[in-house]
Amino acid sequence: MASTHDLAALNAVGKELYDGQKIAEMFLFKNPALALIEKKTDTTGEVYPIPVIVSGPQGTSNTFANALANSHAAVTRRFNLTRGKVHGVQVIDRETMLAIRGSKGAFKDAVKLAVDAAVKSIRNTISVQFWGTGTGRLGQFASGGISTGVVTLADASTARRFDIGMKCTVGTTDGTVEAGTGAGFVIKVDEAAGTVTFAQTQGGSAANPTNWNAGSYPKHIMLDGCENAAIKGIPGWIPDAAVSLTDNWFGVNRSEHSRLAGILYDGTGVSVREALITLASKICAAGGDADPTHCFVNQSSYLALDNELAGKAEYQTLEGTAKLKFKGIKLPTENGEVTVLPDRSVPSLRAWMLSMNTWKLYSILDVPHVQNDEGLDMFTRDPNSDGYQVRFAAYCNPGCNAPGYNGVATLSA
């Protein structure tokens, strides 16, 4: 390594520490759905068509003349998949690099600390959006809104989505910034209480951001720049409520047939186990090819299921991308076993049961990747500071070629 820790030395260490496999290991840690979904990393073109068969060809009857007269081609629809974009930027201070230039170990540690933090940040954003609908929402106000900068969240578990320093926007409509409101900057997170404290400026004191008032409180909190530009995740493909008559999901109005939006089941009146088994049965009844294999819930629902089984649960370990392993509960259903897995970004009191062979994560390059393609180095001079910059990006969206073979249940716990 060079005796002076310059740009060349930074790039050498970056290449040593962060090849594609190592980034994948960091990124997919505790994100089983992202690790297990099949990856297609060469999705080029403005849109990527995903055809879906809605109904088979008609022309069947006990009477030949009727069968011939009623012949009708199969009904197909095509989702024109686009890509969501996620960017991550980290700057390493040049003075810090010079101050530790006599220690190879310290230099390497400083680079690793900075880049690990950047990967963690983009990982959190992608994993949350993978379990969102594309609006970019991080959380929602509980009734009562905000008091001296402190927001109590409607779903306490969403507090883990926030990090100190985040710049956020709000809106009464999910995915839209409300007119007249200012930005809020996170200065404190209390996951146990389900609260996030905001300031009006970066690093400022607790205070209500402009027009984040309790009276007409904005309901939705979004990461700045993500409003209706986020990855369109699993809950967007398989919504937990009936789609509207004016639905438009990648160019398809899914209100035409439930096969285009998945199976919806209200399991709030029964145990978690019964809800999941019933959902599996409904998915299997949707078609002979339906074969749900995995079910994703958040940690609280997973614990509730484990407790219901009272020590009788059978576990299974699955291996995903980067050889990461995930432990789940084997749930017997009428069409085989479904593995129930906890995923920290799944919304509370919901379970998405998927036929994983109907899903792919479509992207250009890896998700995420360092922007060092076309012969570029990992690090470049930062134009706005006395430091070095590394950039990460992801251009991706999940896609499903048979939404009707998947489903979602609302849960009691």
C-alpha positions as CSV (number, residue, x, y, z in Angstrom):
1,M,0.0,0.0,0.0
2,A,1.2,3.5,-0.7
3,S,2.9,5.3,2.2
4,T,0.6,8.3,1.5
5,H,-3.1,7.4,1.7
6,D,-4.2,9.0,-1.6
7,L,-6.9,8.2,-4.1
8,A,-5.0,5.3,-5.5
9,A,-4.6,3.7,-2.1
10,L,-8.3,4.2,-1.4
11,N,-9.3,2.4,-4.6
12,A,-6.8,-0.4,-3.8
13,V,-8.4,-1.0,-0.4
14,G,-11.9,-0.7,-1.8
15,K,-11.2,-3.3,-4.4
16,E,-9.7,-5.6,-1.7
17,L,-12.7,-5.2,0.7
18,Y,-15.7,-4.9,-1.6
19,D,-16.0,-7.3,-4.4
20,G,-19.6,-8.1,-5.6
21,Q,-19.9,-11.2,-3.3
22,K,-19.0,-9.2,-0.1
23,I,-21.4,-6.4,-0.9
24,A,-24.2,-9.1,-1.4
25,E,-23.4,-10.6,2.0
26,M,-23.7,-7.3,3.7
27,F,-26.8,-6.2,1.8
28,L,-28.8,-9.4,2.2
29,F,-28.1,-9.9,5.9
30,K,-31.5,-10.5,7.6
31,N,-33.4,-9.9,4.4
32,P,-34.5,-13.4,3.4
33,A,-37.0,-12.4,0.7
34,L,-34.4,-10.4,-1.1
35,A,-31.9,-13.2,-0.7
36,L,-34.2,-16.0,-1.9
37,I,-35.8,-14.2,-4.9
38,E,-34.3,-15.2,-8.3
39,K,-32.1,-12.4,-9.7
40,K,-32.2,-11.2,-13.3
41,T,-29.4,-8.6,-13.6
42,D,-29.5,-8.0,-17.4
43,T,-32.9,-6.3,-17.6
44,T,-32.3,-3.6,-20.3
45,G,-34.7,-1.5,-22.3
46,E,-37.0,1.2,-21.1
47,V,-39.6,-1.4,-20.0
48,Y,-39.5,-5.1,-19.5
49,P,-42.7,-7.0,-20.5
50,I,-44.0,-9.6,-18.1
51,P,-47.0,-11.4,-19.8
52,V,-49.7,-13.0,-17.7
53,I,-52.4,-15.4,-18.7
54,V,-55.7,-14.3,-17.2
55,S,-58.0,-16.9,-18.8
56,G,-57.4,-19.9,-21.0
57,P,-58.8,-20.2,-24.5
58,Q,-62.6,-20.8,-24.7
59,G,-64.4,-23.1,-27.0
60,T,-65.5,-25.9,-24.7
61,S,-68.9,-27.4,-24.7
62,N,-70.6,-30.8,-24.5
63,T,-72.0,-29.9,-27.9
64,F,-69.5,-29.6,-30.8
65,A,-71.4,-26.8,-32.6
66,N,-71.4,-24.7,-29.5
67,A,-67.7,-25.3,-28.8
68,L,-66.9,-24.2,-32.3
69,A,-69.1,-21.2,-32.2
70,N,-67.9,-20.0,-28.8
71,S,-64.2,-20.4,-29.6
72,H,-62.2,-17.5,-28.1
73,A,-58.5,-16.9,-27.7
74,A,-56.7,-16.9,-24.4
75,V,-56.9,-13.6,-22.5
76,T,-53.5,-12.3,-21.7
77,R,-52.2,-9.1,-20.1
78,R,-48.7,-7.6,-20.0
79,F,-47.1,-5.8,-17.1
80,N,-44.6,-3.3,-18.6
81,L,-42.1,-3.3,-15.8
82,T,-40.0,-0.2,-15.2
83,R,-37.1,0.1,-12.7
84,G,-37.0,2.0,-9.4
85,K,-33.8,3.8,-8.7
86,V,-32.0,3.9,-5.4
87,H,-28.8,5.9,-4.9
88,G,-26.3,6.0,-2.0
89,V,-23.4,8.4,-1.6
90,Q,-20.7,8.4,1.1
91,V,-17.8,10.9,1.5
92,I,-14.6,10.0,3.3
93,D,-12.8,13.0,4.8
94,R,-9.3,13.6,3.3
95,E,-7.9,15.0,6.5
96,T,-8.9,11.8,8.3
97,M,-7.1,9.8,5.6
98,L,-3.9,11.9,6.0
99,A,-4.1,11.7,9.8
100,I,-3.8,7.9,9.8
101,R,-1.4,7.6,6.9
102,G,1.3,5.9,9.0
103,S,-1.0,3.0,9.9
104,K,-2.1,0.5,7.3
105,G,-4.6,-1.1,9.7
106,A,-6.2,2.2,10.8
107,F,-6.5,3.3,7.2
108,K,-8.2,0.1,6.1
109,D,-10.5,0.2,9.1
110,A,-11.5,3.8,8.3
111,V,-12.3,2.9,4.7
112,K,-14.3,-0.2,5.9
113,L,-16.3,1.8,8.4
114,A,-17.3,4.5,5.9
115,V,-18.3,2.0,3.2
116,D,-20.0,-0.4,5.5
117,A,-22.2,2.6,6.7
118,A,-23.0,3.4,3.1
119,V,-24.0,-0.2,2.3
120,K,-26.1,-0.3,5.5
121,S,-28.0,2.8,4.5
122,I,-28.8,1.7,0.9
123,R,-29.6,-1.8,2.2
124,N,-32.2,-0.4,4.7
125,T,-33.8,1.7,2.0
126,I,-34.1,-1.1,-0.6
127,S,-35.3,-3.6,2.0
128,V,-38.0,-1.3,3.2
129,Q,-39.1,-0.4,-0.3
130,F,-39.1,-4.1,-1.3
131,W,-41.9,-4.4,1.2
132,G,-43.7,-1.2,0.1
133,T,-46.0,-0.2,-2.7
134,G,-43.8,2.4,-4.4
135,T,-44.9,5.5,-2.5
136,G,-41.7,5.7,-0.4
137,R,-43.6,5.7,2.9
138,L,-41.5,4.9,5.9
139,G,-44.2,5.3,8.6
140,Q,-47.5,6.8,9.5
141,F,-48.6,9.2,12.2
142,A,-50.7,7.7,15.0
143,S,-53.7,9.8,16.0
144,G,-52.5,12.9,17.9
145,G,-49.8,13.6,15.3
146,I,-46.7,15.4,16.6
147,S,-45.7,17.2,19.8
148,T,-42.4,19.2,20.0
149,G,-41.0,17.2,17.2
150,V,-41.9,13.8,18.6
151,V,-44.0,11.6,16.2
152,T,-45.7,8.5,17.6
153,L,-46.0,6.0,14.8
154,A,-49.2,4.1,14.0
155,D,-47.0,1.0,13.7
156,A,-44.3,1.0,16.3
157,S,-42.2,-1.5,14.4
158,T,-41.7,1.0,11.6
159,A,-39.4,3.0,13.9
160,R,-36.6,0.8,12.9
161,R,-36.8,2.2,9.4
162,F,-35.6,5.6,10.6
163,D,-32.0,6.7,11.1
164,I,-30.5,9.8,12.7
165,G,-29.8,12.4,10.0
166,M,-32.6,11.3,7.7
167,K,-34.4,14.1,5.8
168,C,-38.1,13.4,5.6
169,T,-41.2,14.8,4.0
170,V,-44.9,14.4,4.9
171,G,-48.3,14.2,3.2
172,T,-51.9,13.5,3.9
173,T,-51.8,11.4,0.7
174,D,-49.3,8.6,0.7
175,G,-46.5,9.4,-1.8
176,T,-47.3,13.1,-2.1
177,V,-45.6,15.9,-0.3
178,E,-48.2,18.2,1.3
179,A,-48.2,21.7,0.1
180,G,-46.8,24.2,2.6
181,T,-44.9,21.7,4.7
182,G,-41.2,21.7,5.3
183,A,-38.7,19.0,5.7
184,G,-38.0,17.2,9.0
185,F,-34.6,15.9,10.1
186,V,-34.4,12.8,12.4
187,I,-32.5,13.5,15.6
188,K,-33.7,10.6,17.8
189,V,-35.3,7.2,17.4
190,D,-36.9,5.1,20.1
191,E,-37.8,1.7,18.7
192,A,-39.3,0.5,22.0
193,A,-41.7,3.4,22.2
194,G,-42.3,3.6,18.5
195,T,-41.4,7.3,18.3
196,V,-39.2,9.4,16.1
197,T,-38.1,12.9,17.0
198,F,-37.6,15.5,14.3
199,A,-35.9,18.9,14.1
200,Q,-36.4,21.7,11.5
201,T,-32.7,21.6,10.5
202,Q,-30.0,19.0,10.3
203,G,-28.7,18.4,13.8
204,G,-31.1,20.9,15.3
205,S,-33.2,20.7,18.5
206,A,-36.5,18.9,18.7
207,A,-39.2,21.0,17.1
208,N,-42.2,20.5,14.8
209,P,-41.0,21.0,11.2
210,T,-43.0,23.6,9.3
211,N,-46.7,22.8,9.2
212,W,-46.3,19.3,10.7
213,N,-49.1,20.3,13.0
214,A,-51.1,18.0,15.3
215,G,-54.4,19.7,14.3
216,S,-54.4,18.7,10.6
217,Y,-51.6,16.3,11.0
218,P,-50.0,14.8,7.9
219,K,-50.3,11.0,8.0
220,H,-47.5,9.7,5.9
221,I,-43.7,10.1,6.4
222,M,-41.5,9.6,3.4
223,L,-37.7,9.7,2.8
224,D,-36.9,12.9,0.9
225,G,-36.7,12.3,-2.8
226,C,-38.5,8.9,-2.7
227,E,-42.1,10.2,-3.0
228,N,-43.8,8.0,-5.5
229,A,-40.4,7.1,-7.0
230,A,-39.6,4.1,-4.8
231,I,-39.2,0.5,-5.7
232,K,-42.6,-1.1,-6.3
233,G,-42.4,-4.0,-3.9
234,I,-44.3,-7.2,-3.0
235,P,-47.3,-5.4,-1.3
236,G,-47.8,-3.4,-4.5
237,W,-48.0,-6.6,-6.6
238,I,-50.1,-8.4,-4.0
239,P,-52.1,-5.6,-2.2
240,D,-53.7,-6.1,1.2
241,A,-56.9,-4.4,0.0
242,A,-59.1,-4.7,-3.0
243,V,-57.7,-2.8,-6.0
244,S,-59.7,0.2,-7.3
245,L,-61.6,0.2,-10.6
246,T,-59.1,2.7,-11.9
247,D,-56.1,0.6,-11.0
248,N,-53.0,1.0,-13.2
249,W,-50.1,-1.3,-12.2
250,F,-47.4,-1.2,-14.8
251,G,-50.1,-0.5,-17.4
252,V,-52.6,-3.2,-16.3
253,N,-55.9,-2.6,-14.6
254,R,-56.0,-5.5,-12.2
255,S,-59.6,-5.0,-11.1
256,E,-60.5,-7.1,-14.2
257,H,-59.7,-10.4,-12.4
258,S,-58.3,-11.3,-9.0
259,R,-55.7,-13.4,-10.7
260,L,-53.9,-10.2,-11.5
261,A,-53.6,-9.0,-7.9
262,G,-53.3,-12.2,-5.8
263,I,-55.5,-13.7,-3.1
264,L,-56.6,-11.6,-0.2
265,Y,-57.7,-13.2,3.1
266,D,-58.8,-11.6,6.4
267,G,-57.4,-13.8,9.1
268,T,-57.8,-11.5,12.1
269,G,-60.5,-13.6,13.6
270,V,-58.3,-16.8,13.9
271,S,-54.9,-17.8,15.1
272,V,-51.8,-17.0,13.0
273,R,-51.4,-20.7,12.1
274,E,-55.0,-21.1,11.0
275,A,-54.8,-17.9,8.9
276,L,-51.7,-19.1,7.1
277,I,-53.1,-22.6,6.4
278,T,-56.3,-21.1,5.1
279,L,-54.5,-18.6,2.9
280,A,-52.4,-21.5,1.5
281,S,-55.6,-23.4,0.7
282,K,-57.1,-20.4,-1.1
283,I,-54.0,-19.9,-3.2
284,C,-54.0,-23.6,-4.1
285,A,-57.7,-23.4,-5.0
286,A,-56.8,-20.5,-7.5
287,G,-55.3,-22.9,-10.0
288,G,-53.7,-26.3,-10.5
289,D,-50.2,-24.7,-11.0
290,A,-50.4,-22.7,-7.7
291,D,-47.7,-23.9,-5.3
292,P,-47.0,-21.5,-2.5
293,T,-43.5,-22.2,-1.0
294,H,-42.6,-19.3,1.3
295,C,-44.4,-17.0,3.6
296,F,-42.9,-13.8,5.0
297,V,-44.0,-12.1,8.2
298,N,-42.4,-9.7,10.6
299,Q,-40.7,-10.8,13.8
300,S,-43.8,-10.3,16.0
301,S,-46.0,-12.5,13.9
302,Y,-43.3,-15.1,13.6
303,L,-42.9,-15.3,17.4
304,A,-46.7,-15.5,17.7
305,L,-46.8,-18.5,15.4
306,D,-43.8,-20.1,17.2
307,N,-45.6,-19.7,20.5
308,E,-48.9,-21.1,19.1
309,L,-47.0,-24.3,18.1
310,A,-45.9,-24.6,21.7
311,G,-42.6,-26.4,21.0
312,K,-44.0,-28.5,18.2
313,A,-42.7,-26.4,15.4
314,E,-40.4,-28.0,12.8
315,Y,-37.7,-25.7,11.4
316,Q,-36.0,-25.5,8.1
317,T,-32.8,-23.7,7.0
318,L,-32.8,-22.2,3.6
319,E,-29.9,-20.9,1.6
320,G,-30.1,-17.8,-0.5
321,T,-27.8,-15.5,-2.5
322,A,-24.2,-15.2,-1.2
323,K,-24.8,-18.5,0.6
324,L,-26.6,-16.8,3.4
325,K,-28.8,-19.1,5.5
326,F,-32.2,-18.3,7.0
327,K,-34.2,-20.4,9.5
328,G,-37.9,-20.7,9.2
329,I,-40.9,-22.7,10.5
330,K,-42.2,-25.5,8.2
331,L,-46.0,-25.2,7.9
332,P,-47.8,-28.3,6.5
333,T,-50.5,-27.3,3.9
334,E,-52.7,-29.2,1.5
335,N,-50.2,-28.7,-1.3
336,G,-47.0,-29.3,0.5
337,E,-44.9,-27.5,3.1
338,V,-44.6,-23.7,3.2
339,T,-41.6,-22.2,5.0
340,V,-42.5,-19.2,7.2
341,L,-39.7,-16.7,7.5
342,P,-39.3,-13.5,9.6
343,D,-38.3,-10.5,7.6
344,R,-37.7,-7.3,9.5
345,S,-39.2,-5.0,6.8
346,V,-42.6,-6.8,6.4
347,P,-45.4,-4.6,7.6
348,S,-47.0,-5.6,11.0
349,L,-50.0,-8.0,11.1
350,R,-49.6,-9.1,7.5
351,A,-48.3,-12.3,5.9
352,W,-47.4,-12.6,2.2
353,M,-47.4,-16.2,1.0
354,L,-45.6,-16.5,-2.3
355,S,-45.0,-19.1,-5.0
356,M,-41.4,-18.1,-5.4
357,N,-41.0,-19.6,-8.9
358,T,-43.3,-16.8,-10.1
359,W,-41.0,-14.0,-8.9
360,K,-37.8,-12.4,-10.1
361,L,-35.9,-9.3,-9.1
362,Y,-35.3,-7.5,-12.4
363,S,-32.4,-5.2,-12.5
364,I,-29.5,-3.6,-14.4
365,L,-26.4,-5.0,-12.7
366,D,-26.3,-6.2,-9.1
367,V,-28.6,-4.8,-6.4
368,P,-26.9,-2.8,-5.2
369,H,-23.6,-2.2,-7.0
370,V,-20.6,0.2,-6.7
371,Q,-20.6,2.7,-9.5
372,N,-17.2,1.6,-10.8
373,D,-18.3,0.3,-14.2
374,E,-16.8,1.4,-17.5
375,G,-13.3,1.5,-16.1
376,L,-14.1,3.9,-13.3
377,D,-12.4,3.6,-9.9
378,M,-14.5,2.9,-6.7
379,F,-13.5,6.3,-5.2
380,T,-13.4,9.7,-6.8
381,R,-12.7,13.2,-5.6
382,D,-15.8,14.7,-4.0
383,P,-16.6,18.0,-5.8
384,N,-18.3,19.6,-2.9
385,S,-15.8,18.9,0.0
386,D,-12.3,18.1,0.9
387,G,-12.8,14.3,0.7
388,Y,-13.3,11.2,-1.5
389,Q,-16.7,10.0,-2.7
390,V,-18.0,6.4,-3.2
391,R,-21.4,5.9,-4.9
392,F,-23.8,2.9,-4.8
393,A,-26.8,2.4,-7.0
394,A,-29.6,0.0,-7.7
395,Y,-31.9,0.0,-10.7
396,C,-34.5,-2.7,-10.0
397,N,-38.1,-3.8,-9.4
398,P,-39.5,-7.2,-8.4
399,G,-41.9,-8.7,-11.0
400,C,-44.4,-11.6,-10.9
401,N,-45.7,-13.6,-13.9
402,A,-48.6,-15.2,-12.0
403,P,-49.9,-12.9,-9.2
404,G,-52.9,-15.1,-8.7
405,Y,-50.6,-17.9,-7.3
406,N,-49.7,-15.6,-4.4
407,G,-51.6,-14.1,-1.5
408,V,-51.7,-11.9,1.6
409,A,-53.5,-12.3,4.9
410,T,-54.2,-9.9,7.7
411,L,-53.2,-11.4,11.0
412,S,-54.4,-11.2,14.6
413,A,-50.9,-11.1,16.0
